Amino acid sequence: MKQNRNYKEVFIHETSYVDENVEIGEGTKIWHFSHILKNCELGRDCTVGQNVSIGPNVVIGKEVKIQNNVSVYDGVTLEDNVFCGPSCVFTNDK
């Protein structure tokens, strides 16, 4: 679903998708062609680069910078002030 519903001071590029039941903190920016899946939490002042996929049930802390082409899969938690370099992949393989 493409929208900027009820997000105060959040930038979501028009080519990105944000599913239902997603919390996005103030000051966060989501750039081109990214997809934020259901049941995610993104903290305040985060940057989500181009072509990023954030899977369901992911928690991202405040002031996290996620570079282009990063995948964060189901159940992963990134704490505050994390930097994710370009094209890295996080998986939760139990």
Buried (B, 14 or more C-beta within 10 A) or exposed (E): EEEBEEBEEBBBBEEBBBBEEBEBBEBBBBBEBBBBBEBBBBBBBBBBBBBBBBBBBBBBBBBBBBBBBBBBBBBBBBEEEBEBEEEEEBEEEE
